[in-house]
Amino acid sequence: MPIYTHSQGSDERCRNYEQENSEAVAEKNKTKQLTLRIPDHLHKAFKLTAVKQGRSMGAVTIELIEKYVKKSI
């Protein structure tokens, strides 16, 4: 079993890592709102399908957009 000793500067490296990691998480979690107008019948069908799958319409929409963007690259 290794023995870990405190070395000079390790606290600072740890703080830097934590700050960089929290900034990356914050950047990943930024969101934008998308407003979309769709026909009433399509909205009802979409909502019903999402509910049957136990998913939110937003989660399904994000998945579809991600697939669309990947396909286009």
mmCIF file of the N, C-alpha and C atoms, coordinates in Angstrom:
data_MODEL
# 
_entry.id   MODEL 
# 
loop_
_atom_site.group_PDB 
_atom_site.id 
_atom_site.type_symbol 
_atom_site.label_atom_id 
_atom_site.label_alt_id 
_atom_site.label_comp_id 
_atom_site.label_asym_id 
_atom_site.label_entity_id 
_atom_site.label_seq_id 
_atom_site.pdbx_PDB_ins_code 
_atom_site.Cartn_x 
_atom_site.Cartn_y 
_atom_site.Cartn_z 
_atom_site.occupancy 
_atom_site.B_iso_or_equiv 
_atom_site.pdbx_formal_charge 
_atom_site.auth_seq_id 
_atom_site.auth_comp_id 
_atom_site.auth_asym_id 
_atom_site.auth_atom_id 
_atom_site.pdbx_PDB_model_num 
ATOM 1   N N  . MET A 1 1  ? 0.846   -1.169 0.000   1.00 0.00 ? 1  MET A N  1 
ATOM 2   C CA . MET A 1 1  ? 0.000   0.000  0.000   1.00 0.00 ? 1  MET A CA 1 
ATOM 3   C C  . MET A 1 1  ? 0.895   1.237  0.000   1.00 0.00 ? 1  MET A C  1 
ATOM 4   N N  . PRO A 1 2  ? 0.701   2.147  -0.995  1.00 0.00 ? 2  PRO A N  1 
ATOM 5   C CA . PRO A 1 2  ? 1.573   3.317  -1.066  1.00 0.00 ? 2  PRO A CA 1 
ATOM 6   C C  . PRO A 1 2  ? 1.274   4.298  0.064   1.00 0.00 ? 2  PRO A C  1 
ATOM 7   N N  . ILE A 1 3  ? 2.304   5.020  0.458   1.00 0.00 ? 3  ILE A N  1 
ATOM 8   C CA . ILE A 1 3  ? 2.152   6.059  1.467   1.00 0.00 ? 3  ILE A CA 1 
ATOM 9   C C  . ILE A 1 3  ? 2.228   7.391  0.753   1.00 0.00 ? 3  ILE A C  1 
ATOM 10  N N  . TYR A 1 4  ? 1.205   8.204  0.935   1.00 0.00 ? 4  TYR A N  1 
ATOM 11  C CA . TYR A 1 4  ? 1.154   9.503  0.288   1.00 0.00 ? 4  TYR A CA 1 
ATOM 12  C C  . TYR A 1 4  ? 1.608   10.569 1.265   1.00 0.00 ? 4  TYR A C  1 
ATOM 13  N N  . THR A 1 5  ? 2.514   11.405 0.811   1.00 0.00 ? 5  THR A N  1 
ATOM 14  C CA . THR A 1 5  ? 2.980   12.507 1.652   1.00 0.00 ? 5  THR A CA 1 
ATOM 15  C C  . THR A 1 5  ? 2.584   13.813 0.996   1.00 0.00 ? 5  THR A C  1 
ATOM 16  N N  . HIS A 1 6  ? 2.464   14.814 1.809   1.00 0.00 ? 6  HIS A N  1 
ATOM 17  C CA . HIS A 1 6  ? 2.083   16.136 1.329   1.00 0.00 ? 6  HIS A CA 1 
ATOM 18  C C  . HIS A 1 6  ? 3.296   16.791 0.694   1.00 0.00 ? 6  HIS A C  1 
ATOM 19  N N  . SER A 1 7  ? 3.198   17.165 -0.556  1.00 0.00 ? 7  SER A N  1 
ATOM 20  C CA . SER A 1 7  ? 4.301   17.854 -1.201  1.00 0.00 ? 7  SER A CA 1 
ATOM 21  C C  . SER A 1 7  ? 3.911   19.309 -1.419  1.00 0.00 ? 7  SER A C  1 
ATOM 22  N N  . GLN A 1 8  ? 4.919   20.146 -1.431  1.00 0.00 ? 8  GLN A N  1 
ATOM 23  C CA . GLN A 1 8  ? 4.665   21.566 -1.598  1.00 0.00 ? 8  GLN A CA 1 
ATOM 24  C C  . GLN A 1 8  ? 4.004   21.809 -2.949  1.00 0.00 ? 8  GLN A C  1 
ATOM 25  N N  . GLY A 1 9  ? 2.913   22.553 -2.970  1.00 0.00 ? 9  GLY A N  1 
ATOM 26  C CA . GLY A 1 9  ? 2.216   22.876 -4.203  1.00 0.00 ? 9  GLY A CA 1 
ATOM 27  C C  . GLY A 1 9  ? 1.076   21.941 -4.545  1.00 0.00 ? 9  GLY A C  1 
ATOM 28  N N  . SER A 1 10 ? 0.946   20.828 -3.838  1.00 0.00 ? 10 SER A N  1 
ATOM 29  C CA . SER A 1 10 ? -0.119  19.883 -4.183  1.00 0.00 ? 10 SER A CA 1 
ATOM 30  C C  . SER A 1 10 ? -1.498  20.481 -3.921  1.00 0.00 ? 10 SER A C  1 
ATOM 31  N N  . ASP A 1 11 ? -1.638  21.281 -2.863  1.00 0.00 ? 11 ASP A N  1 
ATOM 32  C CA . ASP A 1 11 ? -2.919  21.933 -2.587  1.00 0.00 ? 11 ASP A CA 1 
ATOM 33  C C  . ASP A 1 11 ? -3.310  22.863 -3.724  1.00 0.00 ? 11 ASP A C  1 
ATOM 34  N N  . GLU A 1 12 ? -2.339  23.595 -4.239  1.00 0.00 ? 12 GLU A N  1 
ATOM 35  C CA . GLU A 1 12 ? -2.607  24.526 -5.333  1.00 0.00 ? 12 GLU A CA 1 
ATOM 36  C C  . GLU A 1 12 ? -2.996  23.769 -6.605  1.00 0.00 ? 12 GLU A C  1 
ATOM 37  N N  . ARG A 1 13 ? -2.294  22.669 -6.903  1.00 0.00 ? 13 ARG A N  1 
ATOM 38  C CA . ARG A 1 13 ? -2.638  21.869 -8.078  1.00 0.00 ? 13 ARG A CA 1 
ATOM 39  C C  . ARG A 1 13 ? -4.051  21.305 -7.935  1.00 0.00 ? 13 ARG A C  1 
ATOM 40  N N  . CYS A 1 14 ? -4.398  20.887 -6.736  1.00 0.00 ? 14 CYS A N  1 
ATOM 41  C CA . CYS A 1 14 ? -5.730  20.341 -6.475  1.00 0.00 ? 14 CYS A CA 1 
ATOM 42  C C  . CYS A 1 14 ? -6.792  21.420 -6.680  1.00 0.00 ? 14 CYS A C  1 
ATOM 43  N N  . ARG A 1 15 ? -6.534  22.622 -6.159  1.00 0.00 ? 15 ARG A N  1 
ATOM 44  C CA . ARG A 1 15 ? -7.491  23.727 -6.337  1.00 0.00 ? 15 ARG A CA 1 
ATOM 45  C C  . ARG A 1 15 ? -7.647  24.073 -7.816  1.00 0.00 ? 15 ARG A C  1 
ATOM 46  N N  . ASN A 1 16 ? -6.529  24.104 -8.550  1.00 0.00 ? 16 ASN A N  1 
ATOM 47  C CA . ASN A 1 16 ? -6.587  24.403 -9.980  1.00 0.00 ? 16 ASN A CA 1 
ATOM 48  C C  . ASN A 1 16 ? -7.408  23.362 -10.727 1.00 0.00 ? 16 ASN A C  1 
ATOM 49  N N  . TYR A 1 17 ? -7.192  22.082 -10.394 1.00 0.00 ? 17 TYR A N  1 
ATOM 50  C CA . TYR A 1 17 ? -7.949  21.001 -11.031 1.00 0.00 ? 17 TYR A CA 1 
ATOM 51  C C  . TYR A 1 17 ? -9.436  21.153 -10.739 1.00 0.00 ? 17 TYR A C  1 
ATOM 52  N N  . GLU A 1 18 ? -9.774  21.400 -9.475  1.00 0.00 ? 18 GLU A N  1 
ATOM 53  C CA . GLU A 1 18 ? -11.181 21.546 -9.089  1.00 0.00 ? 18 GLU A CA 1 
ATOM 54  C C  . GLU A 1 18 ? -11.823 22.720 -9.808  1.00 0.00 ? 18 GLU A C  1 
ATOM 55  N N  . GLN A 1 19 ? -11.091 23.834 -9.931  1.00 0.00 ? 19 GLN A N  1 
ATOM 56  C CA . GLN A 1 19 ? -11.629 25.002 -10.616 1.00 0.00 ? 19 GLN A CA 1 
ATOM 57  C C  . GLN A 1 19 ? -11.842 24.711 -12.098 1.00 0.00 ? 19 GLN A C  1 
ATOM 58  N N  . GLU A 1 20 ? -10.861 24.091 -12.745 1.00 0.00 ? 20 GLU A N  1 
ATOM 59  C CA . GLU A 1 20 ? -10.994 23.760 -14.164 1.00 0.00 ? 20 GLU A CA 1 
ATOM 60  C C  . GLU A 1 20 ? -12.142 22.788 -14.382 1.00 0.00 ? 20 GLU A C  1 
ATOM 61  N N  . ASN A 1 21 ? -12.286 21.789 -13.506 1.00 0.00 ? 21 ASN A N  1 
ATOM 62  C CA . ASN A 1 21 ? -13.338 20.798 -13.624 1.00 0.00 ? 21 ASN A CA 1 
ATOM 63  C C  . ASN A 1 21 ? -14.703 21.448 -13.437 1.00 0.00 ? 21 ASN A C  1 
ATOM 64  N N  . SER A 1 22 ? -14.843 22.327 -12.458 1.00 0.00 ? 22 SER A N  1 
ATOM 65  C CA . SER A 1 22 ? -16.137 22.967 -12.224 1.00 0.00 ? 22 SER A CA 1 
ATOM 66  C C  . SER A 1 22 ? -16.491 23.903 -13.374 1.00 0.00 ? 22 SER A C  1 
ATOM 67  N N  . GLU A 1 23 ? -15.503 24.558 -13.979 1.00 0.00 ? 23 GLU A N  1 
ATOM 68  C CA . GLU A 1 23 ? -15.764 25.416 -15.135 1.00 0.00 ? 23 GLU A CA 1 
ATOM 69  C C  . GLU A 1 23 ? -16.222 24.585 -16.327 1.00 0.00 ? 23 GLU A C  1 
ATOM 70  N N  . ALA A 1 24 ? -15.623 23.417 -16.521 1.00 0.00 ? 24 ALA A N  1 
ATOM 71  C CA . ALA A 1 24 ? -16.020 22.543 -17.625 1.00 0.00 ? 24 ALA A CA 1 
ATOM 72  C C  . ALA A 1 24 ? -17.444 22.044 -17.430 1.00 0.00 ? 24 ALA A C  1 
ATOM 73  N N  . VAL A 1 25 ? -17.787 21.676 -16.205 1.00 0.00 ? 25 VAL A N  1 
ATOM 74  C CA . VAL A 1 25 ? -19.147 21.212 -15.908 1.00 0.00 ? 25 VAL A CA 1 
ATOM 75  C C  . VAL A 1 25 ? -20.141 22.344 -16.120 1.00 0.00 ? 25 VAL A C  1 
ATOM 76  N N  . ALA A 1 26 ? -19.811 23.544 -15.662 1.00 0.00 ? 26 ALA A N  1 
ATOM 77  C CA . ALA A 1 26 ? -20.704 24.694 -15.833 1.00 0.00 ? 26 ALA A CA 1 
ATOM 78  C C  . ALA A 1 26 ? -20.919 24.993 -17.312 1.00 0.00 ? 26 ALA A C  1 
ATOM 79  N N  . GLU A 1 27 ? -19.853 24.916 -18.106 1.00 0.00 ? 27 GLU A N  1 
ATOM 80  C CA . GLU A 1 27 ? -19.966 25.169 -19.541 1.00 0.00 ? 27 GLU A CA 1 
ATOM 81  C C  . GLU A 1 27 ? -20.858 24.126 -20.202 1.00 0.00 ? 27 GLU A C  1 
ATOM 82  N N  . LYS A 1 28 ? -20.702 22.872 -19.805 1.00 0.00 ? 28 LYS A N  1 
ATOM 83  C CA . LYS A 1 28 ? -21.501 21.791 -20.375 1.00 0.00 ? 28 LYS A CA 1 
ATOM 84  C C  . LYS A 1 28 ? -22.977 21.943 -20.028 1.00 0.00 ? 28 LYS A C  1 
ATOM 85  N N  . ASN A 1 29 ? -23.270 22.485 -18.855 1.00 0.00 ? 29 ASN A N  1 
ATOM 86  C CA . ASN A 1 29 ? -24.645 22.589 -18.392 1.00 0.00 ? 29 ASN A CA 1 
ATOM 87  C C  . ASN A 1 29 ? -25.356 23.857 -18.835 1.00 0.00 ? 29 ASN A C  1 
ATOM 88  N N  . LYS A 1 30 ? -24.689 24.731 -19.571 1.00 0.00 ? 30 LYS A N  1 
ATOM 89  C CA . LYS A 1 30 ? -25.361 25.921 -20.081 1.00 0.00 ? 30 LYS A CA 1 
ATOM 90  C C  . LYS A 1 30 ? -26.416 25.486 -21.091 1.00 0.00 ? 30 LYS A C  1 
ATOM 91  N N  . THR A 1 31 ? -27.539 26.161 -21.080 1.00 0.00 ? 31 THR A N  1 
ATOM 92  C CA . THR A 1 31 ? -28.614 25.797 -22.002 1.00 0.00 ? 31 THR A CA 1 
ATOM 93  C C  . THR A 1 31 ? -29.160 27.025 -22.705 1.00 0.00 ? 31 THR A C  1 
ATOM 94  N N  . LYS A 1 32 ? -29.846 26.793 -23.775 1.00 0.00 ? 32 LYS A N  1 
ATOM 95  C CA . LYS A 1 32 ? -30.578 27.813 -24.523 1.00 0.00 ? 32 LYS A CA 1 
ATOM 96  C C  . LYS A 1 32 ? -32.000 27.316 -24.691 1.00 0.00 ? 32 LYS A C  1 
ATOM 97  N N  . GLN A 1 33 ? -32.915 28.248 -24.780 1.00 0.00 ? 33 GLN A N  1 
ATOM 98  C CA . GLN A 1 33 ? -34.319 27.877 -24.972 1.00 0.00 ? 33 GLN A CA 1 
ATOM 99  C C  . GLN A 1 33 ? -34.640 27.882 -26.460 1.00 0.00 ? 33 GLN A C  1 
ATOM 100 N N  . LEU A 1 34 ? -35.379 26.887 -26.887 1.00 0.00 ? 34 LEU A N  1 
ATOM 101 C CA . LEU A 1 34 ? -35.811 26.754 -28.269 1.00 0.00 ? 34 LEU A CA 1 
ATOM 102 C C  . LEU A 1 34 ? -37.331 26.758 -28.295 1.00 0.00 ? 34 LEU A C  1 
ATOM 103 N N  . THR A 1 35 ? -37.897 27.697 -29.011 1.00 0.00 ? 35 THR A N  1 
ATOM 104 C CA . THR A 1 35 ? -39.352 27.758 -29.152 1.00 0.00 ? 35 THR A CA 1 
ATOM 105 C C  . THR A 1 35 ? -39.708 27.228 -30.530 1.00 0.00 ? 35 THR A C  1 
ATOM 106 N N  . LEU A 1 36 ? -40.665 26.332 -30.558 1.00 0.00 ? 36 LEU A N  1 
ATOM 107 C CA . LEU A 1 36 ? -41.012 25.649 -31.796 1.00 0.00 ? 36 LEU A CA 1 
ATOM 108 C C  . LEU A 1 36 ? -42.518 25.596 -31.942 1.00 0.00 ? 36 LEU A C  1 
ATOM 109 N N  . ARG A 1 37 ? -43.021 25.954 -33.082 1.00 0.00 ? 37 ARG A N  1 
ATOM 110 C CA . ARG A 1 37 ? -44.459 25.859 -33.353 1.00 0.00 ? 37 ARG A CA 1 
ATOM 111 C C  . ARG A 1 37 ? -44.689 24.655 -34.266 1.00 0.00 ? 37 ARG A C  1 
ATOM 112 N N  . ILE A 1 38 ? -45.512 23.730 -33.774 1.00 0.00 ? 38 ILE A N  1 
ATOM 113 C CA . ILE A 1 38 ? -45.831 22.537 -34.555 1.00 0.00 ? 38 ILE A CA 1 
ATOM 114 C C  . ILE A 1 38 ? -47.346 22.360 -34.559 1.00 0.00 ? 38 ILE A C  1 
ATOM 115 N N  . PRO A 1 39 ? -47.865 21.625 -35.541 1.00 0.00 ? 39 PRO A N  1 
ATOM 116 C CA . PRO A 1 39 ? -49.307 21.391 -35.591 1.00 0.00 ? 39 PRO A CA 1 
ATOM 117 C C  . PRO A 1 39 ? -49.800 20.692 -34.319 1.00 0.00 ? 39 PRO A C  1 
ATOM 118 N N  . ASP A 1 40 ? -51.004 21.010 -33.924 1.00 0.00 ? 40 ASP A N  1 
ATOM 119 C CA . ASP A 1 40 ? -51.606 20.477 -32.709 1.00 0.00 ? 40 ASP A CA 1 
ATOM 120 C C  . ASP A 1 40 ? -51.595 18.953 -32.689 1.00 0.00 ? 40 ASP A C  1 
ATOM 121 N N  . HIS A 1 41 ? -51.978 18.327 -33.810 1.00 0.00 ? 41 HIS A N  1 
ATOM 122 C CA . HIS A 1 41 ? -52.035 16.862 -33.836 1.00 0.00 ? 41 HIS A CA 1 
ATOM 123 C C  . HIS A 1 41 ? -50.659 16.237 -33.635 1.00 0.00 ? 41 HIS A C  1 
ATOM 124 N N  . LEU A 1 42 ? -49.624 16.871 -34.166 1.00 0.00 ? 42 LEU A N  1 
ATOM 125 C CA . LEU A 1 42 ? -48.267 16.352 -34.014 1.00 0.00 ? 42 LEU A CA 1 
ATOM 126 C C  . LEU A 1 42 ? -47.802 16.516 -32.561 1.00 0.00 ? 42 LEU A C  1 
ATOM 127 N N  . HIS A 1 43 ? -48.142 17.632 -31.942 1.00 0.00 ? 43 HIS A N  1 
ATOM 128 C CA . HIS A 1 43 ? -47.796 17.856 -30.542 1.00 0.00 ? 43 HIS A CA 1 
ATOM 129 C C  . HIS A 1 43 ? -48.444 16.800 -29.653 1.00 0.00 ? 43 HIS A C  1 
ATOM 130 N N  . LYS A 1 44 ? -49.706 16.535 -29.876 1.00 0.00 ? 44 LYS A N  1 
ATOM 131 C CA . LYS A 1 44 ? -50.420 15.533 -29.074 1.00 0.00 ? 44 LYS A CA 1 
ATOM 132 C C  . LYS A 1 44 ? -49.792 14.154 -29.245 1.00 0.00 ? 44 LYS A C  1 
ATOM 133 N N  . ALA A 1 45 ? -49.486 13.783 -30.482 1.00 0.00 ? 45 ALA A N  1 
ATOM 134 C CA . ALA A 1 45 ? -48.886 12.475 -30.750 1.00 0.00 ? 45 ALA A CA 1 
ATOM 135 C C  . ALA A 1 45 ? -47.493 12.380 -30.133 1.00 0.00 ? 45 ALA A C  1 
ATOM 136 N N  . PHE A 1 46 ? -46.726 13.456 -30.227 1.00 0.00 ? 46 PHE A N  1 
ATOM 137 C CA . PHE A 1 46 ? -45.374 13.493 -29.668 1.00 0.00 ? 46 PHE A CA 1 
ATOM 138 C C  . PHE A 1 46 ? -45.430 13.356 -28.147 1.00 0.00 ? 46 PHE A C  1 
ATOM 139 N N  . LYS A 1 47 ? -46.304 14.119 -27.516 1.00 0.00 ? 47 LYS A N  1 
ATOM 140 C CA . LYS A 1 47 ? -46.441 14.073 -26.062 1.00 0.00 ? 47 LYS A CA 1 
ATOM 141 C C  . LYS A 1 47 ? -46.877 12.679 -25.597 1.00 0.00 ? 47 LYS A C  1 
ATOM 142 N N  . LEU A 1 48 ? -47.861 12.104 -26.264 1.00 0.00 ? 48 LEU A N  1 
ATOM 143 C CA . LEU A 1 48 ? -48.354 10.780 -25.900 1.00 0.00 ? 48 LEU A CA 1 
ATOM 144 C C  . LEU A 1 48 ? -47.251 9.732  -26.024 1.00 0.00 ? 48 LEU A C  1 
ATOM 145 N N  . THR A 1 49 ? -46.502 9.797  -27.107 1.00 0.00 ? 49 THR A N  1 
ATOM 146 C CA . THR A 1 49 ? -45.416 8.842  -27.319 1.00 0.00 ? 49 THR A CA 1 
ATOM 147 C C  . THR A 1 49 ? -44.334 8.992  -26.256 1.00 0.00 ? 49 THR A C  1 
ATOM 148 N N  . ALA A 1 50 ? -43.961 10.230 -25.940 1.00 0.00 ? 50 ALA A N  1 
ATOM 149 C CA . ALA A 1 50 ? -42.945 10.476 -24.918 1.00 0.00 ? 50 ALA A CA 1 
ATOM 150 C C  . ALA A 1 50 ? -43.407 9.966  -23.557 1.00 0.00 ? 50 ALA A C  1 
ATOM 151 N N  . VAL A 1 51 ? -44.675 10.217 -23.208 1.00 0.00 ? 51 VAL A N  1 
ATOM 152 C CA . VAL A 1 51 ? -45.214 9.761  -21.928 1.00 0.00 ? 51 VAL A CA 1 
ATOM 153 C C  . VAL A 1 51 ? -45.208 8.238  -21.858 1.00 0.00 ? 51 VAL A C  1 
ATOM 154 N N  . LYS A 1 52 ? -45.599 7.587  -22.936 1.00 0.00 ? 52 LYS A N  1 
ATOM 155 C CA . LYS A 1 52 ? -45.601 6.118  -22.968 1.00 0.00 ? 52 LYS A CA 1 
ATOM 156 C C  . LYS A 1 52 ? -44.199 5.558  -22.737 1.00 0.00 ? 52 LYS A C  1 
ATOM 157 N N  . GLN A 1 53 ? -43.185 6.286  -23.189 1.00 0.00 ? 53 GLN A N  1 
ATOM 158 C CA . GLN A 1 53 ? -41.797 5.855  -23.034 1.00 0.00 ? 53 GLN A CA 1 
ATOM 159 C C  . GLN A 1 53 ? -41.190 6.327  -21.714 1.00 0.00 ? 53 GLN A C  1 
ATOM 160 N N  . GLY A 1 54 ? -41.966 7.091  -20.945 1.00 0.00 ? 54 GLY A N  1 
ATOM 161 C CA . GLY A 1 54 ? -41.462 7.610  -19.676 1.00 0.00 ? 54 GLY A CA 1 
ATOM 162 C C  . GLY A 1 54 ? -40.403 8.673  -19.840 1.00 0.00 ? 54 GLY A C  1 
ATOM 163 N N  . ARG A 1 55 ? -40.486 9.414  -20.927 1.00 0.00 ? 55 ARG A N  1 
ATOM 164 C CA . ARG A 1 55 ? -39.486 10.441 -21.227 1.00 0.00 ? 55 ARG A CA 1 
ATOM 165 C C  . ARG A 1 55 ? -40.159 11.784 -21.371 1.00 0.00 ? 55 ARG A C  1 
ATOM 166 N N  . SER A 1 56 ? -39.369 12.829 -21.250 1.00 0.00 ? 56 SER A N  1 
ATOM 167 C CA . SER A 1 56 ? -39.911 14.164 -21.488 1.00 0.00 ? 56 SER A CA 1 
ATOM 168 C C  . SER A 1 56 ? -39.767 14.504 -22.966 1.00 0.00 ? 56 SER A C  1 
ATOM 169 N N  . MET A 1 57 ? -40.617 15.395 -23.410 1.00 0.00 ? 57 MET A N  1 
ATOM 170 C CA . MET A 1 57 ? -40.527 15.837 -24.800 1.00 0.00 ? 57 MET A CA 1 
ATOM 171 C C  . MET A 1 57 ? -39.191 16.540 -25.044 1.00 0.00 ? 57 MET A C  1 
ATOM 172 N N  . GLY A 1 58 ? -38.721 17.270 -24.038 1.00 0.00 ? 58 GLY A N  1 
ATOM 173 C CA . GLY A 1 58 ? -37.435 17.955 -24.158 1.00 0.00 ? 58 GLY A CA 1 
ATOM 174 C C  . GLY A 1 58 ? -36.283 16.985 -24.341 1.00 0.00 ? 58 GLY A C  1 
ATOM 175 N N  . ALA A 1 59 ? -36.271 15.908 -23.557 1.00 0.00 ? 59 ALA A N  1 
ATOM 176 C CA . ALA A 1 59 ? -35.194 14.913 -23.663 1.00 0.00 ? 59 ALA A CA 1 
ATOM 177 C C  . ALA A 1 59 ? -35.199 14.252 -25.042 1.00 0.00 ? 59 ALA A C  1 
ATOM 178 N N  . VAL A 1 60 ? -36.385 13.949 -25.544 1.00 0.00 ? 60 VAL A N  1 
ATOM 179 C CA . VAL A 1 60 ? -36.492 13.336 -26.874 1.00 0.00 ? 60 VAL A CA 1 
ATOM 180 C C  . VAL A 1 60 ? -36.017 14.322 -27.935 1.00 0.00 ? 60 VAL A C  1 
ATOM 181 N N  . THR A 1 61 ? -36.406 15.579 -27.802 1.00 0.00 ? 61 THR A N  1 
ATOM 182 C CA . THR A 1 61 ? -36.009 16.606 -28.774 1.00 0.00 ? 61 THR A CA 1 
ATOM 183 C C  . THR A 1 61 ? -34.494 16.763 -28.795 1.00 0.00 ? 61 THR A C  1 
ATOM 184 N N  . ILE A 1 62 ? -33.864 16.801 -27.631 1.00 0.00 ? 62 ILE A N  1 
ATOM 185 C CA . ILE A 1 62 ? -32.403 16.927 -27.565 1.00 0.00 ? 62 ILE A CA 1 
ATOM 186 C C  . ILE A 1 62 ? -31.743 15.729 -28.233 1.00 0.00 ? 62 ILE A C  1 
ATOM 187 N N  . GLU A 1 63 ? -32.251 14.532 -27.965 1.00 0.00 ? 63 GLU A N  1 
ATOM 188 C CA . GLU A 1 63 ? -31.691 13.331 -28.590 1.00 0.00 ? 63 GLU A CA 1 
ATOM 189 C C  . GLU A 1 63 ? -31.803 13.404 -30.117 1.00 0.00 ? 63 GLU A C  1 
ATOM 190 N N  . LEU A 1 64 ? -32.945 13.830 -30.607 1.00 0.00 ? 64 LEU A N  1 
ATOM 191 C CA . LEU A 1 64 ? -33.141 13.932 -32.052 1.00 0.00 ? 64 LEU A CA 1 
ATOM 192 C C  . LEU A 1 64 ? -32.216 14.977 -32.672 1.00 0.00 ? 64 LEU A C  1 
ATOM 193 N N  . ILE A 1 65 ? -32.037 16.108 -31.996 1.00 0.00 ? 65 ILE A N  1 
ATOM 194 C CA . ILE A 1 65 ? -31.146 17.154 -32.510 1.00 0.00 ? 65 ILE A CA 1 
ATOM 195 C C  . ILE A 1 65 ? -29.702 16.664 -32.515 1.00 0.00 ? 65 ILE A C  1 
ATOM 196 N N  . GLU A 1 66 ? -29.289 15.966 -31.455 1.00 0.00 ? 66 GLU A N  1 
ATOM 197 C CA . GLU A 1 66 ? -27.929 15.417 -31.412 1.00 0.00 ? 66 GLU A CA 1 
ATOM 198 C C  . GLU A 1 66 ? -27.686 14.444 -32.555 1.00 0.00 ? 66 GLU A C  1 
ATOM 199 N N  . LYS A 1 67 ? -28.646 13.570 -32.822 1.00 0.00 ? 67 LYS A N  1 
ATOM 200 C CA . LYS A 1 67 ? -28.518 12.613 -33.933 1.00 0.00 ? 67 LYS A CA 1 
ATOM 201 C C  . LYS A 1 67 ? -28.460 13.353 -35.273 1.00 0.00 ? 67 LYS A C  1 
ATOM 202 N N  . TYR A 1 68 ? -29.273 14.367 -35.430 1.00 0.00 ? 68 TYR A N  1 
ATOM 203 C CA . TYR A 1 68 ? -29.305 15.155 -36.668 1.00 0.00 ? 68 TYR A CA 1 
ATOM 204 C C  . TYR A 1 68 ? -27.961 15.843 -36.908 1.00 0.00 ? 68 TYR A C  1 
ATOM 205 N N  . VAL A 1 69 ? -27.406 16.432 -35.856 1.00 0.00 ? 69 VAL A N  1 
ATOM 206 C CA . VAL A 1 69 ? -26.128 17.143 -35.980 1.00 0.00 ? 69 VAL A CA 1 
ATOM 207 C C  . VAL A 1 69 ? -25.007 16.155 -36.283 1.00 0.00 ? 69 VAL A C  1 
ATOM 208 N N  . LYS A 1 70 ? -24.966 15.006 -35.607 1.00 0.00 ? 70 LYS A N  1 
ATOM 209 C CA . LYS A 1 70 ? -23.935 13.997 -35.870 1.00 0.00 ? 70 LYS A CA 1 
ATOM 210 C C  . LYS A 1 70 ? -24.004 13.513 -37.315 1.00 0.00 ? 70 LYS A C  1 
ATOM 211 N N  . LYS A 1 71 ? -25.216 13.316 -37.803 1.00 0.00 ? 71 LYS A N  1 
ATOM 212 C CA . LYS A 1 71 ? -25.417 12.825 -39.170 1.00 0.00 ? 71 LYS A CA 1 
ATOM 213 C C  . LYS A 1 71 ? -24.926 13.853 -40.196 1.00 0.00 ? 71 LYS A C  1 
ATOM 214 N N  . SER A 1 72 ? -25.037 15.127 -39.857 1.00 0.00 ? 72 SER A N  1 
ATOM 215 C CA . SER A 1 72 ? -24.685 16.198 -40.780 1.00 0.00 ? 72 SER A CA 1 
ATOM 216 C C  . SER A 1 72 ? -23.192 16.480 -40.819 1.00 0.00 ? 72 SER A C  1 
ATOM 217 N N  . ILE A 1 73 ? -22.453 15.948 -39.862 1.00 0.00 ? 73 ILE A N  1 
ATOM 218 C CA . ILE A 1 73 ? -20.998 16.244 -39.798 1.00 0.00 ? 73 ILE A CA 1 
ATOM 219 C C  . ILE A 1 73 ? -20.232 15.342 -40.727 1.00 0.00 ? 73 ILE A C  1 
# 
